[in-house]
Amino acid sequence: MKGTYIIVIFLKKDSIIRIGALGEINFREGYYIYVGSAMGTTGATTIRNRVKRHVSDSLNKKVFWHIDYLLKCKDSSINRLYLIPSPIKFECVIANDLLNCAESFIQNFGSSDCKCKSHLFYFGELPWYLL
């Protein structure tokens, strides 16, 4: 199955996290909303398997995507997860909408394969529309 997904992550304290080639980034305590997609029809590229990988124990997987570094942090936890099954990729549409309402964002996070400013957005409190 193809589709887009949203992972809501809670970071329980301010942290400096090394995010691959992006380097060390200061993350504030609060909620981070990550938007991703998986447009394959079989194997690791399906939305089910991509999300399954993200939620699996980070100690037993290779760190590959930017989101892997954040999820590996001992002070982060997945708060919510939304799946949007669709043959159309909505990742950038959702990311651009979140850019307009987020308190801030992490430049170039998760968006190396598109023209978006980011796919990771910061909110001090969880917005009502994600409750």
DSSP file (Angstrom, degrees, kcal/mol; ACC not computed):
  #  RESIDUE AA STRUCTURE BP1 BP2  ACC     N-H-->O    O-->H-N    N-H-->O    O-->H-N    TCO  KAPPA ALPHA  PHI   PSI    X-CA   Y-CA   Z-CA
    1    1 A M              0   0    0      0, 0.0    46,-2.7     0, 0.0    47,-0.4   0.000 360.0 360.0 360.0 139.0    0.0    0.0    0.0
    2    2 A K        +     0   0    0     44,-0.2    84,-1.7    37,-0.2     2,-0.3  -0.601 360.0 106.5 -97.1 160.3    1.2    3.5   -0.9
    3    3 A G  E     -AB  38  85A   0     35,-1.7    35,-2.7    82,-0.3     2,-0.3  -0.957  56.1 -78.7 161.7-174.4    0.7    6.7    1.1
    4    4 A T  E     -AB  37  84A   0     80,-2.0    80,-3.0    -2,-0.3     2,-0.3  -0.851  35.7-164.3-115.9 150.9    1.7    9.5    3.3
    5    5 A Y  E     -AB  36  83A   0     31,-2.8    31,-2.6    -2,-0.3     2,-0.4  -0.965  11.1-151.7-138.1 155.6    2.2    9.3    7.1
    6    6 A I  E     -AB  35  82A   0     76,-2.5    76,-2.8    -2,-0.3     2,-0.5  -0.996   9.1-164.1-126.8 128.3    2.5   11.8   10.0
    7    7 A I  E     -AB  34  81A   0     27,-2.6    27,-2.8    -2,-0.4     2,-0.6  -0.966   6.5-155.2-114.2 124.4    4.5   11.0   13.1
    8    8 A V  E     -AB  33  80A   0     72,-2.6    71,-3.5    -2,-0.5    72,-1.4  -0.890  17.7-170.4 -98.6 121.2    3.9   13.1   16.2
    9    9 A I  E     -AB  32  78A   0     23,-3.2    23,-2.9    -2,-0.6     2,-0.5  -0.913  13.1-151.3-116.4 135.7    7.0   12.9   18.4
   10   10 A F  E     -AB  31  77A   0     67,-3.2    67,-1.9    -2,-0.4     2,-0.6  -0.931   4.2-161.7-106.8 128.6    7.3   14.3   22.0
   11   11 A L  E     -AB  30  76A   0     19,-3.1    19,-2.1    -2,-0.5    65,-0.2  -0.945   5.4-158.6-107.5 116.1   10.8   15.4   23.1
   12   12 A K        +     0   0    0     63,-2.6     2,-0.3    -2,-0.6    17,-0.1   0.604  69.6  13.2 -79.3 -10.9   10.7   15.5   26.9
   13   13 A K  S    S-     0   0    0     62,-0.2    17,-0.1    15,-0.1    -1,-0.1  -0.990  92.8 -79.2-156.1 158.6   13.7   17.9   27.3
   14   14 A D        +     0   0    0     -2,-0.3     2,-0.3    15,-0.1    14,-0.2  -0.316  57.9 179.4 -55.6 137.9   15.9   20.2   25.3
   15   15 A S  E     -E   27   0B   0     12,-2.7    12,-3.6     2,-0.0     2,-0.6  -0.995  34.0-139.0-146.2 147.3   18.5   18.1   23.4
   16   16 A I  E     -E   26   0B   0     -2,-0.3     2,-0.4    10,-0.2    10,-0.2  -0.955  33.8-178.2-104.0 119.9   21.3   18.5   21.0
   17   17 A I  E     -E   25   0B   0      8,-2.5     8,-2.4    -2,-0.6     2,-0.6  -0.970  27.4-131.1-126.1 132.6   21.1   15.7   18.4
   18   18 A R  E     -E   24   0B   0     -2,-0.4     2,-0.7     6,-0.3     6,-0.3  -0.729  21.2-166.4 -80.7 122.0   23.4   15.0   15.5
   19   19 A I  E >>  -E   23   0B   0      4,-2.9     3,-2.1    -2,-0.6     4,-0.5  -0.759  39.3 -98.9-113.9  82.3   21.2   14.5   12.4
   20   20 A G  G >4 S-     0   0    0     -2,-0.7     3,-1.5     1,-0.3    -1,-0.3  -0.058  99.4  -5.9  44.5-132.8   23.5   12.9    9.8
   21   21 A A  G 34 S+     0   0    0      1,-0.3    -1,-0.3    -3,-0.1     3,-0.1   0.639 127.1  71.8 -68.2 -15.6   24.9   15.4    7.3
   22   22 A L  G <4 S-     0   0    0     -3,-2.1    -1,-0.3     1,-0.2    -2,-0.2   0.722  95.7-150.8 -71.4 -19.5   22.7   18.2    8.9
   23   23 A G  E <<  -E   19   0B   0     -3,-1.5    -4,-2.9    -4,-0.5     2,-0.3  -0.374  43.4 -11.0  84.6-163.4   25.0   18.1   11.9
   24   24 A E  E     -E   18   0B   0     -6,-0.3     2,-0.4    -2,-0.1    -6,-0.3  -0.570  66.4-172.3 -77.4 132.4   24.2   18.9   15.5
   25   25 A I  E     -E   17   0B   0     -8,-2.4    -8,-2.5    -2,-0.3     2,-0.6  -0.981  23.6-127.9-128.8 136.9   20.9   20.6   15.9
   26   26 A N  E     -E   16   0B   0     -2,-0.4     2,-0.5   -10,-0.2   -10,-0.2  -0.751  27.4-167.2 -83.0 119.2   19.3   22.1   19.1
   27   27 A F  E     -E   15   0B   0    -12,-3.6   -12,-2.7    -2,-0.6     2,-0.2  -0.922  10.7-140.8-107.9 130.5   15.9   20.6   19.6
   28   28 A R        -     0   0    0     -2,-0.5   -17,-0.1   -14,-0.2   -15,-0.1  -0.587  31.8 -93.0 -85.8 151.7   13.6   22.3   22.2
   29   29 A E  S    S+     0   0    0     -2,-0.2     2,-0.3   -17,-0.1   -17,-0.2  -0.379  87.1  65.4 -56.6 138.2   11.3   20.3   24.5
   30   30 A G  E    S-A   11   0A   0    -19,-2.1   -19,-3.1   -17,-0.1     2,-0.4  -0.972  86.5 -30.3 145.1-157.4    7.9   19.9   22.9
   31   31 A Y  E     -AC  10 123A   0     92,-3.0    92,-2.7    -2,-0.3     2,-0.4  -0.804  41.2-166.6-105.0 137.4    6.2   18.3   20.0
   32   32 A Y  E     -AC   9 122A   0    -23,-2.9   -23,-3.2    -2,-0.4     2,-0.6  -0.981   7.2-155.4-121.4 132.6    7.6   17.6   16.5
   33   33 A I  E     -AC   8 121A   0     88,-2.8    88,-2.1    -2,-0.4     2,-0.4  -0.939  11.1-168.1-112.9 118.8    5.5   16.6   13.6
   34   34 A Y  E     -AC   7 120A   0    -27,-2.8   -27,-2.6    -2,-0.6     2,-0.5  -0.879   4.8-159.1-108.8 135.2    7.2   14.7   10.9
   35   35 A V  E     +A    6   0A   0     84,-2.2     2,-0.3    -2,-0.4   -29,-0.2  -0.963  22.9 156.3-116.5 126.8    5.7   14.1    7.5
   36   36 A G  E     -A    5   0A   0    -31,-2.6   -31,-2.8    -2,-0.5     2,-0.3  -0.834  22.3-149.6-137.6 175.7    6.9   11.2    5.3
   37   37 A S  E     -A    4   0A   0    -33,-0.3     2,-0.3    -2,-0.3   -33,-0.2  -0.978   8.5-163.2-146.4 160.2    5.7    9.0    2.5
   38   38 A A  E     +A    3   0A   0    -35,-2.7   -35,-1.7    -2,-0.3     9,-0.4  -0.897  10.5 176.1-144.9 111.4    6.2    5.5    1.1
   39   39 A M        +     0   0    0     -2,-0.3     7,-0.2   -37,-0.2   -37,-0.2   0.177  40.2 113.1-110.0  17.2    5.0    5.0   -2.4
   40   40 A G        -     0   0    0      5,-2.8     7,-0.4   -39,-0.2     3,-0.1  -0.437  54.6-149.9 -84.9 164.2    6.1    1.4   -3.0
   41   41 A T  S    S+     0   0    0      1,-0.2     2,-0.3     5,-0.1    -1,-0.1   0.536  77.3  31.2-108.6 -11.7    3.8   -1.5   -3.6
   42   42 A T  S >  S-     0   0    0    -41,-0.0     3,-1.1     4,-0.0    -1,-0.2  -0.972 103.1  -7.7-143.0 158.1    6.0   -4.2   -2.1
   43   43 A G  G >  S-     0   0    0     -2,-0.3     3,-1.5     1,-0.2     6,-0.3  -0.149 116.3 -11.5  64.4-148.3    8.6   -4.8    0.5
   44   44 A A  G 3  S+     0   0    0      1,-0.3    -1,-0.2     5,-0.1     9,-0.1   0.622 125.5  67.8 -65.4 -15.4   10.3   -2.0    2.6
   45   45 A T  G <  S+     0   0    0     -3,-1.1    -5,-2.8     4,-0.1    -1,-0.3   0.398  76.2 102.0 -91.4   3.8    8.9    0.8    0.4
   46   46 A T  S <> S-     0   0    0     -3,-1.5     4,-2.5    -7,-0.2     5,-0.2  -0.515  82.4-118.3 -81.5 156.9    5.2    0.3    1.4
   47   47 A I  H  > S+     0   0    0    -46,-2.7     4,-2.4    -9,-0.4     5,-0.3   0.897 113.7  54.3 -61.3 -39.7    3.7    2.7    3.9
   48   48 A R  H  > S+     0   0    0    -47,-0.4     4,-2.2     1,-0.2    -1,-0.2   0.941 113.1  40.5 -59.9 -49.0    3.1   -0.2    6.3
   49   49 A N  H  > S+     0   0    0     -6,-0.3     4,-1.9     2,-0.2    -1,-0.2   0.842 113.6  53.4 -73.3 -32.9    6.7   -1.4    6.3
   50   50 A R  H  X S+     0   0    0     -4,-2.5     4,-2.0     2,-0.2    -2,-0.2   0.944 114.1  41.7 -64.8 -47.0    8.1    2.1    6.4
   51   51 A V  H  X S+     0   0    0     -4,-2.4     4,-2.3     1,-0.2    -2,-0.2   0.896 111.5  56.1 -67.9 -39.6    6.1    3.1    9.4
   52   52 A K  H  X S+     0   0    0     -4,-2.2     4,-0.8    -5,-0.3    -1,-0.2   0.896 108.1  49.5 -57.0 -40.5    6.8   -0.3   11.1
   53   53 A R  H >< S+     0   0    0     -4,-1.9     3,-0.7     1,-0.2    -1,-0.2   0.922 109.2  51.6 -64.6 -44.8   10.5    0.4   10.7
   54   54 A H  H 3< S+     0   0    0     -4,-2.0    -2,-0.2     1,-0.2    -1,-0.2   0.874 113.2  43.8 -61.8 -37.8   10.1    3.9   12.2
   55   55 A V  H 3< S+     0   0    0     -4,-2.3    -1,-0.2    -5,-0.1    -2,-0.2   0.549  93.9 103.0 -87.6  -6.3    8.3    2.6   15.3
   56   56 A S  S << S-     0   0    0     -4,-0.8     2,-0.2    -3,-0.7     5,-0.1  -0.272  94.5 -70.2 -73.0 163.3   10.6   -0.4   15.8
   57   57 A D    >   -     0   0    0      1,-0.2     3,-1.6     3,-0.1    -1,-0.2  -0.340  42.8-147.7 -55.6 117.2   13.3   -0.5   18.5
   58   58 A S  G >  S+     0   0    0      1,-0.3     3,-0.9    13,-0.2    -1,-0.2   0.660  90.8  69.6 -67.8 -15.2   15.9    2.0   17.3
   59   59 A L  G 3  S+     0   0    0      1,-0.2    -1,-0.3     3,-0.0    -2,-0.1   0.748 100.5  47.5 -71.9 -21.9   18.7    0.0   18.9
   60   60 A N  G <  S+     0   0    0     -3,-1.6     2,-0.3     2,-0.1    -1,-0.2   0.187 101.4  73.4-107.7  16.9   18.3   -2.7   16.3
   61   61 A K  S <  S-     0   0    0     -3,-0.9     2,-0.3    -5,-0.1    -8,-0.0  -0.937  82.0-105.1-131.7 155.2   18.1   -0.8   13.1
   62   62 A K        -     0   0    0     -2,-0.3     2,-0.6     1,-0.1    -2,-0.1  -0.576  36.2-121.5 -74.0 133.7   20.5    1.1   10.9
   63   63 A V        +     0   0    0     -2,-0.3     3,-0.1     1,-0.2    -1,-0.1  -0.695  56.4 140.2 -78.7 119.6   20.2    4.8   11.2
   64   64 A F        +     0   0    0     -2,-0.6    -1,-0.2     1,-0.2     2,-0.2   0.684  48.3  52.1-128.5 -56.4   19.4    6.0    7.6
   65   65 A W  S >> S-     0   0    0      1,-0.1     3,-0.9   -45,-0.1     4,-0.9  -0.491  84.5-110.8 -89.2 159.8   16.8    8.8    7.4
   66   66 A H  H >> S+     0   0    0      1,-0.3     4,-1.2     2,-0.2     3,-1.0   0.899 118.3  58.8 -53.4 -42.5   16.9   12.0    9.3
   67   67 A I  H 3> S+     0   0    0      1,-0.3     4,-2.6     2,-0.2    -1,-0.3   0.801  94.3  65.7 -61.3 -28.9   13.9   10.9   11.4
   68   68 A D  H <> S+     0   0    0     -3,-0.9     4,-1.5     1,-0.2    -1,-0.3   0.881  99.0  52.2 -59.9 -38.3   15.9    7.9   12.6
   69   69 A Y  H <X S+     0   0    0     -3,-1.0     4,-0.7    -4,-0.9    -1,-0.2   0.906 111.7  45.2 -66.3 -42.0   18.3   10.1   14.4
   70   70 A L  H >< S+     0   0    0     -4,-1.2     3,-0.9     1,-0.2    -2,-0.2   0.923 113.6  48.8 -67.8 -43.8   15.5   11.9   16.3
   71   71 A L  H 3< S+     0   0    0     -4,-2.6    -1,-0.2     1,-0.2   -13,-0.2   0.767 104.4  61.4 -67.9 -24.6   13.7    8.7   17.1
   72   72 A K  H 3< S+     0   0    0     -4,-1.5    -1,-0.2    -5,-0.2    -2,-0.2   0.732  79.2 105.6 -72.9 -22.5   16.9    7.2   18.4
   73   73 A C  S X< S-     0   0    0     -3,-0.9     3,-1.9    -4,-0.7   -15,-0.1  -0.388  73.6-136.8 -62.0 130.6   17.2    9.9   21.1
   74   74 A K  T 3  S+     0   0    0      1,-0.3    -1,-0.2    -2,-0.1    -3,-0.0   0.691 101.9  57.2 -64.5 -18.4   16.3    8.5   24.5
   75   75 A D  T 3  S+     0   0    0    -62,-0.1   -63,-2.6   -64,-0.0     2,-0.3   0.377  93.0  85.0 -95.1   4.4   14.3   11.5   25.3
   76   76 A S  E <   +B   11   0A   0     -3,-1.9     2,-0.3   -65,-0.2   -65,-0.2  -0.811  51.1 175.0-106.8 148.9   12.0   11.2   22.3
   77   77 A S  E     -B   10   0A   0    -67,-1.9   -67,-3.2    -2,-0.3     2,-0.5  -0.995  36.2-108.3-148.3 148.7    8.8    9.1   22.0
   78   78 A I  E     +B    9   0A   0     -2,-0.3   -69,-0.3   -69,-0.2     3,-0.1  -0.666  32.8 177.2 -78.7 124.6    6.1    8.7   19.4
   79   79 A N  E     -     0   0A   0    -71,-3.5     2,-0.3    -2,-0.5   -70,-0.2   0.821  64.2  -2.8 -95.4 -40.8    3.0   10.3   20.7
   80   80 A R  E     -B    8   0A   0    -72,-1.4   -72,-2.6     2,-0.0    -1,-0.4  -0.970  56.2-156.4-150.8 160.4    0.7    9.7   17.7
   81   81 A L  E     -B    7   0A   0     -2,-0.3     2,-0.4   -74,-0.2   -74,-0.2  -0.984   6.4-168.7-145.1 129.8    0.8    8.2   14.2
   82   82 A Y  E     -B    6   0A   0    -76,-2.8   -76,-2.5    -2,-0.4     2,-0.4  -0.979   4.6-161.2-123.1 131.0   -1.5    9.0   11.2
   83   83 A L  E     -B    5   0A   0     -2,-0.4   -78,-0.2   -78,-0.2    -2,-0.0  -0.917   5.1-170.2-110.9 136.8   -1.6    7.0    8.0
   84   84 A I  E     -B    4   0A   0    -80,-3.0   -80,-2.0    -2,-0.4     6,-0.2  -0.772  13.3-156.8-125.2  84.6   -3.0    8.4    4.8
   85   85 A P  E     +B    3   0A   0      0, 0.0   -82,-0.3     0, 0.0    -2,-0.0  -0.428  35.5 135.4 -63.8 129.2   -3.3    5.5    2.3
   86   86 A S        -     0   0    0    -84,-1.7     4,-0.1    -2,-0.2    -2,-0.1  -0.927  61.9-131.5-170.8 145.0   -3.3    6.9   -1.2
   87   87 A P  S    S+     0   0    0      0, 0.0     2,-0.4     0, 0.0   -84,-0.1   0.586  95.4  77.7 -75.9  -9.0   -1.8    6.4   -4.6
   88   88 A I  S    S-     0   0    0    -86,-0.1     2,-0.7    -3,-0.0   -84,-0.1  -0.857  86.6-125.6-103.7 136.0   -1.1   10.2   -4.6
   89   89 A K        +     0   0    0     -2,-0.4     4,-0.2     1,-0.1     3,-0.2  -0.716  31.9 170.8 -83.0 113.4    1.9   11.5   -2.5
   90   90 A F     >  +     0   0    0     -2,-0.7     4,-2.6    -6,-0.2     5,-0.3   0.335  45.6 108.0-101.4   3.9    0.6   14.2   -0.2
   91   91 A E  H  > S+     0   0    0      1,-0.2     4,-2.4     2,-0.2    -1,-0.1   0.890  82.8  39.9 -51.7 -51.4    3.8   14.6    1.8
   92   92 A C  H  > S+     0   0    0      2,-0.2     4,-2.4     1,-0.2    -1,-0.2   0.839 113.0  54.9 -73.0 -33.2    4.8   18.0    0.4
   93   93 A V  H  > S+     0   0    0      2,-0.2     4,-1.7    -4,-0.2    -2,-0.2   0.944 113.2  42.2 -62.8 -47.6    1.3   19.4    0.5
   94   94 A I  H  X S+     0   0    0     -4,-2.6     4,-2.6     2,-0.2     5,-0.2   0.915 113.0  53.6 -65.9 -43.5    0.9   18.6    4.2
   95   95 A A  H  X S+     0   0    0     -4,-2.4     4,-2.1    -5,-0.3    -1,-0.2   0.904 109.0  48.7 -59.2 -42.8    4.5   19.8    4.9
   96   96 A N  H  X S+     0   0    0     -4,-2.4     4,-0.9     2,-0.2    -1,-0.2   0.847 110.9  50.4 -68.6 -33.1    3.8   23.2    3.3
   97   97 A D  H >< S+     0   0    0     -4,-1.7     3,-0.6     2,-0.2     4,-0.5   0.917 111.3  48.3 -67.5 -43.1    0.5   23.5    5.3
   98   98 A L  H >X S+     0   0    0     -4,-2.6     4,-2.2     1,-0.2     3,-1.3   0.851 102.4  63.5 -65.7 -33.7    2.3   22.7    8.5
   99   99 A L  H 3< S+     0   0    0     -4,-2.1    -1,-0.2     1,-0.3    -2,-0.2   0.855 100.8  53.3 -56.7 -35.1    5.0   25.2    7.7
  100  100 A N  T << S+     0   0    0     -4,-0.9    -1,-0.3    -3,-0.6    -2,-0.2   0.635 119.9  29.8 -77.8 -14.4    2.4   28.0    7.8
  101  101 A C  T <4 S+     0   0    0     -3,-1.3    -2,-0.2    -4,-0.5    -1,-0.2   0.516  93.5 103.8-123.5  -7.6    1.1   27.1   11.3
  102  102 A A  S  < S-     0   0    0     -4,-2.2    21,-0.2     1,-0.1     3,-0.1  -0.379  70.3-130.5 -73.9 153.8    4.2   25.6   13.1
  103  103 A E  S    S-     0   0    0     19,-1.9     2,-0.3     1,-0.2    20,-0.2   0.870  85.2 -28.6 -68.2 -37.2    6.1   27.6   15.7
  104  104 A S  E     -D  122   0A   0     18,-1.2    18,-3.0     2,-0.0     2,-0.3  -0.944  61.0-141.9-162.6-179.4    9.3   26.7   13.9
  105  105 A F  E     -D  121   0A   0     -2,-0.3     2,-0.8    16,-0.3    16,-0.2  -0.960  25.6-108.3-149.1 163.4   10.8   24.0   11.8
  106  106 A I    >   -     0   0    0     14,-1.8     3,-2.0    -2,-0.3    14,-0.4  -0.880  45.8-117.5 -99.7 110.7   14.2   22.2   11.3
  107  107 A Q  T 3  S-     0   0    0     -2,-0.8    11,-0.2     1,-0.3     3,-0.1  -0.174  88.4  -4.4 -52.3 129.8   15.6   23.4    8.0
  108  108 A N  T >  S+     0   0    0      9,-3.6     3,-1.0     1,-0.2     2,-0.5   0.499  87.8 153.4  67.0   8.0   16.1   20.7    5.4
  109  109 A F  T <  S-     0   0    0     -3,-2.0    10,-2.3     8,-0.3    11,-0.2  -0.563  76.8 -14.2 -73.0 119.1   15.0   17.9    7.7
  110  110 A G  T 3  S+     0   0    0     -2,-0.5    -1,-0.3     8,-0.2     3,-0.2   0.578 116.8  95.0  70.6  10.2   13.5   15.0    5.7
  111  111 A S    X   +     0   0    0     -3,-1.0     3,-1.3     6,-0.2    -2,-0.1   0.003  35.5 117.0-123.9  29.8   13.3   17.1    2.6
  112  112 A S  T 3  S+     0   0    0      1,-0.2    -1,-0.1    -4,-0.2    -3,-0.1   0.675  79.6  51.1 -72.3 -15.1   16.5   16.3    0.7
  113  113 A D  T 3  S+     0   0    0     -3,-0.2    -1,-0.2     0, 0.0     2,-0.2   0.192 114.9  37.3-106.9  16.9   14.5   14.8   -2.2
  114  114 A C  S <  S-     0   0    0     -3,-1.3    -3,-0.1     2,-0.2    -4,-0.0  -0.835  86.8-102.1-148.9-174.0   12.1   17.7   -2.7
  115  115 A K  S    S+     0   0    0     -2,-0.2    -3,-0.1     3,-0.0    -4,-0.1   0.320  74.7 122.2-100.5   6.8   11.9   21.5   -2.6
  116  116 A C        -     0   0    0      1,-0.1    -2,-0.2    -5,-0.1     3,-0.1  -0.315  66.4-131.4 -68.1 152.6   10.3   21.8    0.8
  117  117 A K  S    S-     0   0    0      1,-0.3    -9,-3.6   -10,-0.1    -8,-0.3   0.830  82.1 -24.6 -70.2 -32.3   12.0   23.8    3.5
  118  118 A S        -     0   0    0    -11,-0.2    -1,-0.3   -10,-0.2    -8,-0.2  -0.982  35.0-148.0-168.3 164.1   11.4   20.9    5.9
  119  119 A H  S    S+     0   0    0    -10,-2.3   -84,-2.2   -13,-0.3     2,-0.4   0.112  85.0  76.6-124.6  15.4    9.3   17.9    6.8
  120  120 A L  E     -C   34   0A   0    -14,-0.4   -14,-1.8   -11,-0.2     2,-0.4  -0.990  61.3-174.7-130.8 125.1    9.8   18.4   10.6
  121  121 A F  E     -CD  33 105A   0    -88,-2.1   -88,-2.8    -2,-0.4     2,-0.4  -0.926  14.9-136.6-127.4 142.6    7.8   21.0   12.4
  122  122 A Y  E     +CD  32 104A   0    -18,-3.0   -19,-1.9    -2,-0.4   -18,-1.2  -0.797  20.4 172.6-104.3 137.4    7.9   22.2   16.0
  123  123 A F  E     -C   31   0A   0    -92,-2.7   -92,-3.0    -2,-0.4   -21,-0.1  -0.985  25.6-150.9-137.4 128.4    5.0   23.0   18.4
  124  124 A G  S    S+     0   0    0     -2,-0.4     2,-0.3   -94,-0.2    -1,-0.1   0.898  92.8  25.2 -63.2 -40.3    5.4   23.8   22.1
  125  125 A E  S    S-     0   0    0    -95,-0.1    -1,-0.1    -3,-0.1     3,-0.0  -0.924 101.0 -97.2-121.4 149.7    2.0   22.3   22.7
  126  126 A L        -     0   0    0     -2,-0.3     5,-0.1     1,-0.1    -2,-0.0  -0.504  46.2-117.0 -67.4 124.3    0.2   19.8   20.6
  127  127 A P    >   -     0   0    0      0, 0.0     3,-2.1     0, 0.0     4,-0.2  -0.287  17.7-119.3 -64.0 147.5   -2.2   21.6   18.2
  128  128 A W  G >  S+     0   0    0      1,-0.3     3,-1.4     2,-0.2    -2,-0.1   0.806 110.9  63.5 -56.4 -32.5   -5.9   20.9   18.6
  129  129 A Y  G 3  S+     0   0    0      1,-0.3    -1,-0.3     2,-0.1    -3,-0.0   0.507 103.6  48.3 -77.0  -1.7   -6.2   19.6   15.1
  130  130 A L  G <         0   0    0     -3,-2.1    -1,-0.3     1,-0.1    -2,-0.2   0.258 360.0 360.0-114.5   9.7   -3.8   16.7   15.9
  131  131 A L    <         0   0    0     -3,-1.4    -2,-0.1    -4,-0.2    -1,-0.1   0.484 360.0 360.0 -76.3 360.0   -5.5   15.6   19.1
